[in-house]
Amino acid sequence: MKMNLFKNKKIIAAFISVVLIVGAGCKKALDINHDPNNPGLEVGTPKIVFPVAVMGVAGVEGGDLALIGGLWGEYITQGATSNQYKNIDQFDMKTTDYNAQYTTLFTYGLKNLQFVIDKANETQDWNFYLMGNVMKAYSTALLVDLYDKIPYTDALKGLGNLTPHFDDGYTIYKSLIAGIDSALNKDFSASTAIDLRATNEGNIDLLFGGDIEKWKEFANTVELKLYLRMINAKPAEAQAGIEALYARNAQFLQEDAKVTGFTDNPSLSNPLYEQNVRQLNFPNNLVASKTFVSYLQAHNDPRINYSFGPNPTALDQGDFTNPSSAAFSATVFKESPTDPVVFISAAESYFMQAEARERYFSGNGAKTPYDNGVLAAFHDVGADGSSFIAPGGQYEYPSGTTAQKIETIIVQKWASFAYGVHFIEGWFERNRTGFPKSSPVYSTDASYVPGEFVIPKNSVIGSQYPKRLVFPDAEISTNPNTPAQVPITTPVWWGL
């Protein structure tokens, strides 16, 4: 279907203007959830609000959260010739950090998407109802995974409750899953369900162009992801939920759920590129981390070219005070203004399916989605992974224990997140599984195992890793119900 490129650019421009702020602290931009007696609310419709909400979430995840995930997931590190992100790289997080990002995720990912859900429910437009529930689940879980507890039930009451209580992460997860299930059970053949492709409005759906069958796959994949997050805290519930997905023959994503259409123009480019390269006008802040590069080099992995180019020089994680010429010549992370922002890639979907098969189906059928995940991850960056999964290949599916197989799956998933600035998931998955493993030595040691995580050289929290963000001042200063801060080394509810 032919897309309205001009309209897409307008949506992207609106979103980028929000993202760029996201450092400036504009809390109310495009928030339609104001006083319901205000006539301005009447202009809000799912068609208007949904794409801007999606772009708002993409802007935060593909911008500032990509920085956190890239540095804490040890894909990249702060360069020695600058200091823009050294506070992140050394785990020095304060309540003054990420205030606008927090409120933007609430505005776009929770409140505005709830508006879409409510309006779609009123008109029985079950397509938008599904799309709204899936994106709400995805983006709200992102907040939970960052902060553990967030205002949720009370936060959706608008001016009815200006000091909402915080819900625990598990309760929120259950509500999100229930919302997805409710949406999947609607009658999508109803005449009230708007087919955006039939009305030539597929451009409103920035992920799948109005293909509701793809949204059903996305819904199932998000639900699978939420259940896998539960494996440590709620193992029985995680197993039951995943087995129920398979029992109903749920179909999962076989293509990337991503936002594309970025161009090499101000306010129209990929959010990380816009923020880190175009706005700062100094592209050398982020360089290759030895953790990630050593893993790729040890396996002769051509995906290294996508992120860094051939034969990169890596800097040990967090060693940005190193005065050596080698440190100053570390290879800069490659960014493109047209890079997509990925929510869930086909590779991630396949790796989740492989893990589920290993954990709950005695490994039956796990190898095929694993192989497909590797192939998809290579394909995303223009490489061919077929020789890597072949017998004797670097990434051949192992024949060892279940634990060894799951480690293989997760490490490959971690490697795949370099595509689409999806770094934050690499950090989340390590917090959930412990993979890649932690190294007992720093990466300068001769015994260092390529790809194992190290404590950054200039860490301010000792020999531990961060597991969450602190509640920001934007919440603390306005809501007396904000829980007491806990150390960032404390896992969120599902973490190890």
Rosetta blueprint (number, residue, H / E / L):
1 M L
2 K L
3 M L
4 N L
5 L H
6 F H
7 K H
8 N H
9 K H
10 K H
11 I H
12 I H
13 A H
14 A H
15 F H
16 I H
17 S H
18 V H
19 V H
20 L H
21 I H
22 V L
23 G L
24 A L
25 G L
26 C L
27 K L
28 K L
29 A L
30 L L
31 D L
32 I L
33 N L
34 H L
35 D L
36 P L
37 N L
38 N L
39 P H
40 G H
41 L H
42 E H
43 V H
44 G L
45 T L
46 P H
47 K H
48 I H
49 V H
50 F H
51 P H
52 V H
53 A H
54 V H
55 M H
56 G H
57 V H
58 A H
59 G H
60 V H
61 E H
62 G L
63 G L
64 D H
65 L H
66 A H
67 L H
68 I H
69 G H
70 G H
71 L H
72 W H
73 G L
74 E L
75 Y L
76 I E
77 T E
78 Q E
79 G L
80 A L
81 T L
82 S L
83 N L
84 Q L
85 Y L
86 K H
87 N H
88 I H
89 D H
90 Q L
91 F L
92 D L
93 M L
94 K L
95 T L
96 T L
97 D L
98 Y L
99 N H
100 A H
101 Q H
102 Y H
103 T H
104 T H
105 L H
106 F H
107 T H
108 Y H
109 G H
110 L H
111 K H
112 N H
113 L H
114 Q H
115 F H
116 V H
117 I H
118 D H
119 K H
120 A H
121 N H
122 E H
123 T H
124 Q L
125 D L
126 W H
127 N H
128 F H
129 Y H
130 L H
131 M H
132 G H
133 N H
134 V H
135 M H
136 K H
137 A H
138 Y H
139 S H
140 T H
141 A H
142 L H
143 L H
144 V H
145 D H
146 L H
147 Y H
148 D L
149 K L
150 I E
151 P E
152 Y L
153 T L
154 D H
155 A H
156 L H
157 K H
158 G H
159 L H
160 G H
161 N L
162 L L
163 T L
164 P L
165 H L
166 F E
167 D E
168 D L
169 G H
170 Y H
171 T H
172 I H
173 Y H
174 K H
175 S H
176 L H
177 I H
178 A H
179 G H
180 I H
181 D H
182 S H
183 A H
184 L H
185 N L
186 K L
187 D L
188 F L
189 S L
190 A L
191 S L
192 T L
193 A L
194 I L
195 D L
196 L L
197 R L
198 A L
199 T L
200 N L
201 E L
202 G H
203 N H
204 I H
205 D L
206 L L
207 L L
208 F L
209 G L
210 G L
211 D L
212 I H
213 E H
214 K H
215 W H
216 K H
217 E H
218 F H
219 A H
220 N H
221 T H
222 V H
223 E H
224 L H
225 K H
226 L H
227 Y H
228 L H
229 R H
230 M L
231 I L
232 N L
233 A L
234 K L
235 P H
236 A H
237 E H
238 A H
239 Q H
240 A H
241 G H
242 I H
243 E H
244 A H
245 L H
246 Y H
247 A H
248 R L
249 N L
250 A L
251 Q L
252 F L
253 L L
254 Q L
255 E L
256 D L
257 A E
258 K E
259 V E
260 T L
261 G L
262 F L
263 T L
264 D L
265 N L
266 P L
267 S L
268 L L
269 S L
270 N L
271 P H
272 L H
273 Y H
274 E H
275 Q H
276 N H
277 V H
278 R H
279 Q H
280 L L
281 N L
282 F L
283 P L
284 N L
285 N L
286 L E
287 V E
288 A E
289 S E
290 K H
291 T H
292 F H
293 V H
294 S H
295 Y H
296 L H
297 Q H
298 A H
299 H L
300 N L
301 D L
302 P L
303 R L
304 I H
305 N H
306 Y H
307 S H
308 F L
309 G L
310 P L
311 N L
312 P L
313 T L
314 A L
315 L E
316 D L
317 Q L
318 G L
319 D L
320 F L
321 T L
322 N L
323 P L
324 S L
325 S H
326 A H
327 A H
328 F H
329 S L
330 A L
331 T L
332 V E
333 F L
334 K L
335 E L
336 S L
337 P L
338 T L
339 D L
340 P L
341 V E
342 V E
343 F E
344 I E
345 S L
346 A H
347 A H
348 E H
349 S H
350 Y H
351 F H
352 M H
353 Q H
354 A H
355 E H
356 A H
357 R H
358 E H
359 R H
360 Y H
361 F L
362 S L
363 G L
364 N L
365 G L
366 A L
367 K H
368 T H
369 P H
370 Y H
371 D H
372 N H
373 G H
374 V H
375 L H
376 A H
377 A H
378 F H
379 H H
380 D H
381 V L
382 G L
383 A L
384 D L
385 G L
386 S H
387 S H
388 F H
389 I H
390 A L
391 P L
392 G L
393 G L
394 Q L
395 Y L
396 E L
397 Y L
398 P L
399 S L
400 G L
401 T L
402 T H
403 A H
404 Q H
405 K H
406 I H
407 E H
408 T H
409 I H
410 I H
411 V H
412 Q H
413 K H
414 W H
415 A H
416 S H
417 F L
418 A L
419 Y H
420 G H
421 V H
422 H L
423 F H
424 I H
425 E H
426 G H
427 W H
428 F H
429 E H
430 R H
431 N H
432 R H
433 T H
434 G L
435 F L
436 P L
437 K L
438 S E
439 S L
440 P L
441 V L
442 Y L
443 S L
444 T L
445 D L
446 A L
447 S L
448 Y L
449 V L
450 P L
451 G L
452 E L
453 F E
454 V L
455 I L
456 P L
457 K L
458 N L
459 S L
460 V L
461 I L
462 G L
463 S L
464 Q L
465 Y L
466 P L
467 K L
468 R L
469 L L
470 V L
471 F L
472 P L
473 D H
474 A H
475 E H
476 I H
477 S L
478 T L
479 N L
480 P L
481 N L
482 T L
483 P L
484 A L
485 Q L
486 V L
487 P L
488 I L
489 T L
490 T L
491 P L
492 V L
493 W L
494 W L
495 G L
496 L L
